[in-house]
């Protein structure tokens, strides 16, 4: 999945890695900042492919707009 912001924002990449890794069904993931992309491996789950994709989009949005601590 292409995520253009990865190329210029290391903090975003760190947040995104944590959020995606915590998703149900995700077994592994790789962030490639140079290619501005993530590769997500997932296993069997009660989530459909569409639901997992929606959760990935939500994770990207959350990583882009972190809540203040």
MMTF fields as JSON, N, C-alpha, C and O atoms, coordinates in Angstrom:
{
  "mmtfVersion": "1.0.0",
  "mmtfProducer": "UNKNOWN",
  "numBonds": 275,
  "numAtoms": 276,
  "numGroups": 69,
  "numChains": 1,
  "numModels": 1,
  "chainsPerModel": [1],
  "groupsPerChain": [69],
  "chainIdList": ["A"],
  "bondAtomList": [4, 2, 8, 6, 12, 10, 16, 14, 20, 18, 24, 22, 28, 26, 32, 30, 36, 34, 40, 38, 44, 42, 48, 46, 52, 50, 56, 54, 60, 58, 64, 62, 68, 66, 72, 70, 76, 74, 80, 78, 84, 82, 88, 86, 92, 90, 96, 94, 100, 98, 104, 102, 108, 106, 112, 110, 116, 114, 120, 118, 124, 122, 128, 126, 132, 130, 136, 134, 140, 138, 144, 142, 148, 146, 152, 150, 156, 154, 160, 158, 164, 162, 168, 166, 172, 170, 176, 174, 180, 178, 184, 182, 188, 186, 192, 190, 196, 194, 200, 198, 204, 202, 208, 206, 212, 210, 216, 214, 220, 218, 224, 222, 228, 226, 232, 230, 236, 234, 240, 238, 244, 242, 248, 246, 252, 250, 256, 254, 260, 258, 264, 262, 268, 266, 272, 270],
  "bondOrderList": [1, 1, 1, 1, 1, 1, 1, 1, 1, 1, 1, 1, 1, 1, 1, 1, 1, 1, 1, 1, 1, 1, 1, 1, 1, 1, 1, 1, 1, 1, 1, 1, 1, 1, 1, 1, 1, 1, 1, 1, 1, 1, 1, 1, 1, 1, 1, 1, 1, 1, 1, 1, 1, 1, 1, 1, 1, 1, 1, 1, 1, 1, 1, 1, 1, 1, 1, 1],
  "groupList": [{"groupName": "UNK", "atomNameList": ["N", "CA", "C", "O"], "elementList": ["N", "C", "C", "O"], "formalChargeList": [0, 0, 0, 0], "bondAtomList": [1, 0, 2, 1, 3, 2], "bondOrderList": [1, 1, 2], "singleLetterCode": "X", "chemCompType": "L-PEPTIDE LINKING"}],
  "groupTypeList": [0, 0, 0, 0, 0, 0, 0, 0, 0, 0, 0, 0, 0, 0, 0, 0, 0, 0, 0, 0, 0, 0, 0, 0, 0, 0, 0, 0, 0, 0, 0, 0, 0, 0, 0, 0, 0, 0, 0, 0, 0, 0, 0, 0, 0, 0, 0, 0, 0, 0, 0, 0, 0, 0, 0, 0, 0, 0, 0, 0, 0, 0, 0, 0, 0, 0, 0, 0, 0],
  "groupIdList": [1, 2, 3, 4, 5, 6, 7, 8, 9, 10, 11, 12, 13, 14, 15, 16, 17, 18, 19, 20, 21, 22, 23, 24, 25, 26, 27, 28, 29, 30, 31, 32, 33, 34, 35, 36, 37, 38, 39, 40, 41, 42, 43, 44, 45, 46, 47, 48, 49, 50, 51, 52, 53, 54, 55, 56, 57, 58, 59, 60, 61, 62, 63, 64, 65, 66, 67, 68, 69],
  "secStructList": [7, 5, 7, 4, 4, 4, 4, 6, 7, 2, 2, 2, 2, 2, 2, 2, 2, 2, 2, 2, 2, 6, 1, 6, 6, 3, 3, 3, 3, 3, 3, 3, 6, 6, 6, 6, 3, 3, 3, 3, 3, 3, 7, 7, 7, 1, 1, 7, 2, 2, 2, 2, 2, 2, 2, 2, 2, 2, 2, 2, 2, 2, 2, 2, 1, 7, 7, 7, 7],
  "xCoordList": [0.854, 0.0, 0.907, 1.829, 0.637, 1.431, 0.971, -0.223, 1.956, 1.687, 2.742, 3.807, 2.46, 3.471, 4.16, 5.344, 3.443, 4.018, 5.198, 6.038, 5.267, 6.368, 7.729, 8.695, 7.797, 9.077, 9.717, 10.942, 8.907, 9.495, 9.263, 9.747, 8.549, 8.179, 8.467, 7.659, 9.63, 10.035, 9.149, 8.892, 8.678, 7.789, 6.468, 5.924, 5.965, 4.746, 4.959, 4.095, 6.101, 6.408, 6.419, 5.91, 6.995, 7.037, 5.643, 5.306, 4.824, 3.444, 2.652, 1.91, 2.806, 2.057, 2.448, 1.584, 3.726, 4.193, 3.525, 3.057, 3.476, 2.875, 1.382, 0.869, 0.689, -0.759, -1.126, -2.034, -0.437, -0.761, -0.384, -1.122, 0.743, 1.166, 0.163, 0.061, -0.576, -1.542, -2.9, -3.756, -3.104, -4.394, -4.626, -3.704, -5.874, -6.264, -5.931, -6.144, -5.418, -5.095, -3.72, -3.197, -3.122, -1.809, -0.751, -0.598, -0.027, 1.014, 2.409, 3.334, 2.558, 3.851, 3.616, 2.629, 4.522, 4.442, 5.834, 6.739, 5.981, 7.25, 6.967, 6.065, 7.757, 7.668, 8.882, 10.016, 8.652, 9.735, 9.601, 8.84, 10.353, 10.229, 10.692, 10.103, 11.735, 12.241, 11.197, 11.099, 10.417, 9.36, 8.02, 7.029, 7.992, 6.769, 5.625, 4.53, 5.919, 4.899, 5.014, 6.037, 3.917, 3.922, 3.455, 2.643, 3.99, 3.557, 3.007, 3.683, 1.789, 1.13, 0.822, 0.205, 1.261, 0.942, -0.12, -0.023, -1.114, -2.179, -2.631, -2.493, -3.177, -3.646, -5.152, -5.838, -5.648, -7.094, -7.634, -6.992, -8.814, -9.434, -10.912, -11.389, -11.621, -13.043, -13.235, -14.352, -12.152, -12.23, -12.228, -11.481, -13.062, -13.001, -11.85, -11.333, -11.458, -10.405, -10.799, -9.952, -12.076, -12.545, -12.449, -12.076, -12.79, -12.709, -11.258, -10.954, -10.368, -8.955, -8.434, -7.686, -8.811, -8.377, -8.898, -8.169, -10.134, -10.697, -9.917, -9.674, -9.526, -8.747, -7.347, -6.793, -6.772, -5.48, -5.583, -4.715, -6.639, -6.852, -7.009, -6.449, -7.763, -7.941, -6.598, -6.316, -5.769, -4.456, -3.59, -2.87, -3.65, -2.888, -3.366, -2.547, -4.673, -5.223, -4.804, -4.445, -4.845, -4.452, -2.973, -2.585, -2.141, -0.698, -0.407, 0.538, -1.219, -1.025, -1.487, -0.989, -2.443, -3.02, -3.022, -4.08, -1.814, -1.748, -2.447, -2.465, -3.013, -3.669, -2.592, -1.616, -2.764, -1.766, -1.748, -2.784, -0.562, -0.475, -0.427, -0.353],
  "yCoordList": [-1.154, 0.0, 1.224, 1.328, 2.144, 3.379, 4.367, 4.601, 4.943, 5.938, 7.035, 6.966, 8.043, 9.05, 9.727, 10.053, 9.939, 10.656, 9.896, 10.504, 8.603, 7.818, 8.346, 8.307, 8.832, 9.278, 10.396, 10.451, 11.291, 12.451, 12.519, 13.455, 11.577, 11.704, 10.413, 9.484, 10.374, 9.2, 8.92, 7.759, 9.971, 9.78, 9.155, 8.289, 9.593, 9.011, 7.531, 6.71, 7.188, 5.79, 4.932, 3.812, 5.452, 4.727, 4.511, 3.412, 5.573, 5.46, 4.476, 3.65, 4.564, 3.68, 2.225, 1.349, 1.966, 0.595, 0.028, -1.111, 0.798, 0.335, 0.084, -0.932, 0.988, 0.859, -0.338, -1.099, -0.502, -1.594, -2.94, -3.915, -2.997, -4.249, -4.735, -5.938, -3.82, -4.164, -4.607, -5.068, -4.473, -4.836, -6.346, -7.139, -6.714, -8.117, -8.66, -7.985, -9.858, -10.596, -10.255, -11.031, -9.128, -8.778, -9.654, -9.655, -10.394, -11.285, -10.697, -11.067, -9.781, -9.152, -7.929, -7.851, -6.991, -5.823, -5.276, -5.47, -4.587, -3.967, -2.558, -2.332, -1.62, -0.233, 0.037, -0.213, 0.539, 0.92, 2.416, 2.853, 3.189, 4.651, 5.152, 6.09, 4.551, 5.003, 4.824, 5.649, 3.752, 3.493, 4.074, 3.979, 4.681, 5.265, 4.248, 4.52, 3.057, 2.008, 1.113, 1.072, 0.398, -0.642, -1.936, -1.933, -3.036, -4.367, -5.027, -5.088, -5.517, -6.109, -7.57, -7.891, -8.442, -9.861, -10.138, -9.659, -10.897, -11.181, -12.624, -13.246, -13.134, -14.508, -14.555, -13.548, -15.74, -15.922, -15.105, -14.971, -14.568, -13.725, -13.63, -14.027, -13.097, -12.836, -11.59, -11.303, -10.846, -9.647, -10.028, -10.909, -9.364, -9.519, -8.657, -7.805, -8.873, -8.061, -6.582, -5.716, -6.288, -4.897, -4.279, -3.115, -5.067, -4.551, -4.289, -3.275, -5.197, -4.992, -3.757, -2.975, -3.57, -2.385, -1.114, -0.126, -1.124, 0.04, 0.33, 1.489, -0.722, -0.521, -0.005, 0.772, -0.418, 0.12, 1.614, 2.393, 2.005, 3.423, 4.21, 5.298, 3.668, 4.333, 4.46, 5.498, 3.415, 3.467, 4.547, 5.253, 4.683, 5.73, 7.105, 7.986, 7.298, 8.569, 8.854, 9.985, 7.836, 8.019, 8.339, 9.175, 7.692, 7.965, 9.383, 10.021, 9.872, 11.213, 12.296, 13.421, 11.953, 12.932, 12.38, 12.075, 12.249, 11.651, 12.531, 13.758, 11.864, 12.583, 13.137, 12.448, 14.387, 14.943, 14.147, 13.668, 14.014, 13.271, 14.162, 13.671],
  "zCoordList": [0.0, 0.0, 0.0, 0.809, -0.911, -1.001, 0.062, 0.247, 0.76, 1.802, 1.629, 2.243, 0.805, 0.453, 1.642, 1.561, 2.73, 3.876, 4.499, 5.163, 4.296, 4.863, 4.425, 5.188, 3.216, 2.649, 3.465, 3.577, 4.037, 4.705, 6.206, 6.842, 6.8, 8.21, 8.982, 8.99, 9.626, 10.384, 11.587, 11.906, 12.263, 13.412, 12.974, 13.659, 11.847, 11.283, 11.001, 11.306, 10.423, 10.105, 11.37, 11.366, 12.444, 13.712, 14.269, 14.708, 14.252, 14.752, 13.901, 14.432, 12.59, 11.692, 11.91, 11.942, 12.059, 12.298, 13.552, 13.538, 14.62, 15.876, 15.71, 16.179, 15.056, 14.891, 14.008, 14.343, 12.905, 11.985, 12.602, 12.461, 13.274, 13.9, 14.939, 15.182, 15.553, 16.592, 16.027, 16.782, 14.722, 14.136, 14.158, 13.969, 14.394, 14.332, 12.947, 11.94, 12.905, 11.686, 11.105, 10.305, 11.478, 10.928, 11.579, 12.801, 10.759, 11.268, 11.099, 11.821, 10.145, 9.899, 9.026, 8.294, 9.112, 8.238, 8.016, 8.827, 6.899, 6.558, 6.059, 5.252, 6.558, 6.101, 5.22, 5.628, 4.036, 3.133, 2.885, 2.022, 3.657, 3.551, 2.196, 1.658, 1.628, 0.335, -0.757, -1.665, -0.673, -1.659, -1.217, -1.94, -0.018, 0.532, 0.519, 0.026, 1.083, 1.065, 2.297, 2.98, 2.548, 3.57, 2.915, 1.989, 3.422, 3.008, 4.261, 5.288, 4.174, 5.33, 5.026, 4.01, 5.917, 5.835, 6.888, 8.017, 6.521, 7.478, 7.336, 6.283, 8.432, 8.453, 8.522, 8.346, 8.78, 8.883, 10.043, 11.085, 9.843, 10.852, 10.563, 9.5, 11.529, 11.307, 10.445, 10.016, 10.186, 9.347, 7.871, 7.446, 7.107, 5.653, 5.131, 5.854, 3.897, 3.286, 3.277, 3.497, 3.024, 3.025, 4.414, 4.558, 5.438, 6.811, 7.2, 7.829, 6.828, 7.134, 6.419, 7.007, 5.172, 4.436, 5.099, 5.194, 5.554, 6.247, 7.524, 7.858, 8.234, 9.459, 9.151, 9.93, 8.04, 7.625, 7.329, 7.724, 6.64, 6.335, 7.639, 7.775, 8.591, 9.891, 10.61, 11.209, 10.558, 11.196, 10.566, 11.272, 9.264, 8.576, 9.038, 9.299, 9.141, 9.604, 11.041, 11.369, 11.901, 13.301, 13.414, 14.231, 12.613, 12.653, 12.163, 12.626, 11.227, 10.684, 11.65, 11.614, 12.517, 13.44, 14.857, 15.408, 15.462, 16.801, 17.839, 17.74, 18.826, 19.911, 20.838, 21.138, 21.296, 22.223, 23.529, 23.991, 24.112, 25.367, 26.576, 27.702]
}
